[in-house]
Amino acid sequence: MRQKSLQKDECFILVKAQPHRSSKYHETVCCAGIGRDGKWRRQYPVPFRILNDTQKFKRWDWIEYQCTKPAEDLRAESQKVVPESLKLAGELRKTERASFLNPLVRETFSDANARGESLTILRPLTLELRWSEKSQSELTSERQKHAELAKQMSFFDSTAKPLEPSPVRFTIRWRDQEGRIGNHHCDDWETSSAYLRFLRKYGSKRAMEILREKYEDQYFRSGLVLAFSTHSRRNVTYGTNNQWLLVGLIRLDQDAQGDLLL
């Protein structure tokens, strides 16, 4: 990396996708947020679980960092972050969230496509949280992969532990502002993490009831938006139509009074 290509930037975090295995970067997380100029940033790769505790951020946190433009990712919002440079810089106040995000809410994917965006948020007319149980063989395979990744991470952090996979996969069935129905696999890390917390405390049935109450009732009535990112290889910069992936379910109150976290 050439030092002269480094740039300083900052944004507040809106999206943390689930950790994924990367042959080049090991276990990484794709994150995205909004800068002070009101524009999207996508940070990748972020080795989130081996960051220092003082560097680990959550949704709505402002972060400062150094980055370069990735040669392998032509999407305008993408940044290659220097992990060592990450610093927390406060939290976006609840009263500021609507003013930052409402201008970025689109009615449809066609709207986002026409604007040349590879990150967008849509406010659904209807929303249903669905789930299906993973097979035992799927869970065994995922645990083996996470164990291998934890072994690799132990070179950087001796306390690194394998990530416990969610025993279920989530799908969101929703309707956009023009009435089109979408079905998207949910890759939001906060959703799967919340389910695992509730699962340990209440069991599977009650855990799912709590999630549905939050997303389908509390969040939806107050104002819920869905955050999407285009696929890293299936997008217009590669000469194909955009494939939109669901990476965040976010409470964004329509009355601008702030939102609550899980």
C-alpha positions as CSV (number, residue, x, y, z in Angstrom):
1,M,0.0,0.0,0.0
2,R,1.4,3.4,-1.0
3,Q,1.3,5.9,1.8
4,K,0.4,8.7,-0.5
5,S,-2.8,6.9,-1.5
6,L,-4.2,6.9,2.1
7,Q,-7.1,9.2,2.8
8,K,-8.7,10.1,6.1
9,D,-12.5,9.8,6.4
10,E,-15.3,9.4,8.9
11,C,-18.9,8.2,9.0
12,F,-21.5,6.8,11.3
13,I,-22.1,3.1,11.0
14,L,-25.5,1.9,9.7
15,V,-24.7,-1.6,8.5
16,K,-22.7,-4.6,9.8
17,A,-23.3,-7.7,7.7
18,Q,-22.6,-11.1,9.2
19,P,-18.9,-12.2,9.2
20,H,-18.0,-14.2,6.2
21,R,-15.0,-16.2,5.2
22,S,-12.6,-14.7,2.7
23,S,-9.7,-16.6,1.2
24,K,-7.7,-13.3,1.0
25,Y,-8.8,-11.6,4.3
26,H,-9.8,-14.6,6.5
27,E,-12.9,-13.6,8.5
28,T,-14.2,-10.2,7.5
29,V,-17.2,-8.0,7.9
30,C,-18.7,-5.7,5.3
31,C,-19.8,-2.4,6.9
32,A,-21.4,0.7,5.6
33,G,-22.4,4.1,6.9
34,I,-23.0,7.7,6.1
35,G,-20.4,10.5,6.1
36,R,-21.0,14.1,7.3
37,D,-21.6,15.0,3.7
38,G,-24.7,12.7,3.7
39,K,-23.2,10.2,1.3
40,W,-22.7,6.5,1.7
41,R,-19.4,4.7,2.5
42,R,-18.7,1.0,2.3
43,Q,-15.9,-0.3,4.5
44,Y,-14.3,-3.6,3.5
45,P,-12.5,-5.7,4.7
46,V,-13.0,-5.1,8.4
47,P,-11.6,-7.9,10.6
48,F,-14.1,-6.9,13.3
49,R,-13.7,-9.6,15.8
50,I,-10.0,-9.1,16.2
51,L,-10.2,-5.3,16.5
52,N,-9.2,-3.9,19.9
53,D,-12.1,-3.5,22.3
54,T,-11.6,0.3,22.0
55,Q,-12.1,0.1,18.2
56,K,-15.2,-2.1,18.1
57,F,-18.2,-0.1,16.9
58,K,-21.9,-0.6,16.8
59,R,-24.7,0.9,14.7
60,W,-24.9,4.7,15.0
61,D,-21.3,5.1,16.2
62,W,-19.1,7.6,14.4
63,I,-15.8,6.2,13.3
64,E,-12.6,7.8,12.0
65,Y,-10.2,5.8,9.8
66,Q,-7.8,5.8,6.9
67,C,-8.6,4.1,3.6
68,T,-7.7,3.7,0.0
69,K,-9.8,3.1,-3.1
70,P,-9.9,-0.7,-3.7
71,A,-8.6,-1.7,-7.1
72,E,-10.8,-4.8,-7.2
73,D,-14.1,-3.0,-6.3
74,L,-15.3,-0.3,-8.7
75,R,-18.4,0.7,-6.8
76,A,-18.1,4.4,-6.0
77,E,-19.0,4.0,-2.3
78,S,-16.4,1.3,-1.5
79,Q,-13.3,1.9,0.6
80,K,-10.5,-0.4,1.7
81,V,-9.9,0.4,5.4
82,V,-6.7,0.3,7.3
83,P,-7.9,-1.6,10.4
84,E,-5.2,-0.2,12.7
85,S,-6.5,3.3,12.0
86,L,-10.0,2.8,13.2
87,K,-11.1,5.0,16.1
88,L,-14.5,5.6,17.7
89,A,-15.6,9.2,17.6
90,G,-18.9,9.4,19.4
91,E,-22.4,8.5,18.5
92,L,-25.0,10.0,16.2
93,R,-27.7,11.4,18.4
94,K,-31.2,10.0,18.0
95,T,-32.6,13.4,17.1
96,E,-30.2,13.6,14.2
97,R,-30.8,10.3,12.6
98,A,-33.9,11.1,10.5
99,S,-32.4,14.3,9.1
100,F,-29.3,12.3,7.9
101,L,-31.2,9.3,6.6
102,N,-34.5,10.4,5.3
103,P,-33.0,12.1,2.2
104,L,-31.4,8.7,1.3
105,V,-34.6,6.6,1.5
106,R,-35.6,5.5,-2.0
107,E,-39.0,4.2,-3.1
108,T,-37.7,1.3,-5.3
109,F,-34.6,-0.4,-6.5
110,S,-35.2,1.3,-9.9
111,D,-34.8,4.6,-8.2
112,A,-31.5,3.6,-6.6
113,N,-30.3,2.1,-9.9
114,A,-31.2,5.3,-11.8
115,R,-29.1,7.3,-9.3
116,G,-26.1,5.0,-9.8
117,E,-26.1,3.8,-6.1
118,S,-24.8,0.5,-4.8
119,L,-26.1,1.1,-1.3
120,T,-29.6,2.2,-0.5
121,I,-32.4,2.1,2.0
122,L,-36.1,1.4,1.3
123,R,-39.1,1.9,3.5
124,P,-41.4,-1.1,3.0
125,L,-45.2,-0.9,2.8
126,T,-45.5,-4.4,4.4
127,L,-43.0,-6.6,6.1
128,E,-43.0,-10.3,7.3
129,L,-40.1,-12.0,9.1
130,R,-39.7,-15.6,8.0
131,W,-37.2,-18.3,9.0
132,S,-36.2,-21.8,8.3
133,E,-34.0,-24.2,10.3
134,K,-30.6,-25.2,9.0
135,S,-29.9,-28.9,8.7
136,Q,-27.4,-30.5,11.1
137,S,-25.0,-31.0,8.3
138,E,-25.1,-27.3,7.5
139,L,-24.5,-26.4,11.1
140,T,-21.6,-28.8,11.4
141,S,-20.0,-27.5,8.2
142,E,-20.4,-23.9,9.4
143,R,-18.9,-24.7,12.8
144,Q,-15.9,-26.3,11.2
145,K,-15.3,-23.3,9.0
146,H,-15.6,-20.9,12.0
147,A,-13.2,-23.1,14.0
148,E,-10.6,-22.8,11.2
149,L,-11.1,-19.1,11.0
150,A,-10.7,-18.7,14.8
151,K,-7.4,-20.6,14.6
152,Q,-6.2,-18.2,12.0
153,M,-7.4,-15.2,14.1
154,S,-5.5,-16.6,17.1
155,F,-2.3,-15.4,15.6
156,F,-3.6,-11.8,16.1
157,D,-5.8,-12.4,19.2
158,S,-5.1,-15.3,21.5
159,T,-8.7,-14.9,22.9
160,A,-10.4,-15.4,19.5
161,K,-13.2,-18.0,19.7
162,P,-15.1,-19.6,16.9
163,L,-18.3,-17.7,15.9
164,E,-21.4,-19.7,16.8
165,P,-23.6,-19.9,13.7
166,S,-27.3,-19.2,13.9
167,P,-29.4,-22.4,13.7
168,V,-31.9,-20.6,11.5
169,R,-31.7,-18.4,8.4
170,F,-33.9,-15.4,8.1
171,T,-35.8,-14.2,5.1
172,I,-37.8,-10.9,4.8
173,R,-40.9,-10.8,2.6
174,W,-41.8,-7.2,2.0
175,R,-43.6,-4.9,-0.4
176,D,-42.0,-1.7,-1.8
177,Q,-43.7,1.7,-2.3
178,E,-45.0,0.6,-5.8
179,G,-46.5,-2.6,-4.5
180,R,-43.8,-5.0,-5.7
181,I,-43.1,-8.0,-3.5
182,G,-39.5,-8.9,-2.5
183,N,-38.1,-11.9,-0.7
184,H,-34.6,-11.4,0.6
185,H,-32.2,-13.4,2.7
186,C,-31.3,-11.3,5.7
187,D,-27.5,-10.9,6.2
188,D,-27.8,-8.4,9.1
189,W,-25.5,-9.4,11.9
190,E,-27.6,-7.7,14.6
191,T,-30.6,-9.7,13.7
192,S,-28.9,-13.1,14.0
193,S,-27.0,-12.0,17.2
194,A,-30.2,-10.8,18.8
195,Y,-31.9,-14.2,17.9
196,L,-29.0,-16.1,19.6
197,R,-29.3,-13.9,22.7
198,F,-33.0,-14.5,23.0
199,L,-32.6,-18.2,22.1
200,R,-30.2,-18.8,25.0
201,K,-32.5,-16.9,27.4
202,Y,-36.0,-17.9,26.3
203,G,-35.8,-20.8,23.8
204,S,-36.5,-20.9,20.1
205,K,-40.3,-20.3,20.1
206,R,-40.1,-17.2,22.4
207,A,-37.0,-15.9,20.7
208,M,-38.8,-15.8,17.4
209,E,-41.8,-14.2,18.9
210,I,-39.7,-11.4,20.3
211,L,-38.0,-10.7,17.0
212,R,-41.3,-10.7,15.1
213,E,-42.8,-8.3,17.7
214,K,-39.9,-5.9,17.3
215,Y,-39.6,-5.9,13.5
216,E,-43.2,-6.5,12.4
217,D,-44.9,-4.5,15.1
218,Q,-42.8,-2.0,17.1
219,Y,-40.2,-1.1,14.5
220,F,-42.7,-1.2,11.5
221,R,-45.3,1.0,13.2
222,S,-42.6,3.6,14.3
223,G,-40.7,3.5,11.0
224,L,-38.5,0.7,9.7
225,V,-36.2,0.8,6.7
226,L,-34.3,-2.0,4.9
227,A,-30.7,-1.4,4.0
228,F,-29.4,-3.0,0.8
229,S,-26.0,-3.4,-0.9
230,T,-25.3,-4.6,-4.4
231,H,-23.4,-7.9,-4.8
232,S,-19.7,-7.3,-5.0
233,R,-19.5,-9.0,-8.4
234,R,-23.0,-8.8,-9.7
235,N,-23.5,-5.1,-10.3
236,V,-23.5,-2.6,-13.1
237,T,-19.7,-2.0,-12.7
238,Y,-19.2,-5.5,-14.0
239,G,-21.7,-5.1,-16.8
240,T,-24.6,-7.0,-15.2
241,N,-27.8,-5.9,-13.5
242,N,-27.5,-5.0,-9.9
243,Q,-28.2,-7.9,-7.5
244,W,-29.4,-6.3,-4.2
245,L,-28.6,-8.0,-0.9
246,L,-30.4,-7.2,2.4
247,V,-27.8,-6.2,4.9
248,G,-29.7,-4.3,7.6
249,L,-33.1,-3.9,9.3
250,I,-33.1,-0.5,10.9
251,R,-35.6,1.4,13.0
252,L,-35.9,4.9,11.6
253,D,-38.8,6.8,13.2
254,Q,-40.8,8.7,10.7
255,D,-41.6,11.4,13.3
256,A,-37.8,12.1,13.8
257,Q,-37.9,11.4,17.5
258,G,-35.2,8.8,17.4
259,D,-35.1,5.0,17.3
260,L,-34.3,2.2,19.7
261,L,-31.8,-0.6,19.3
262,L,-32.3,-4.3,19.9
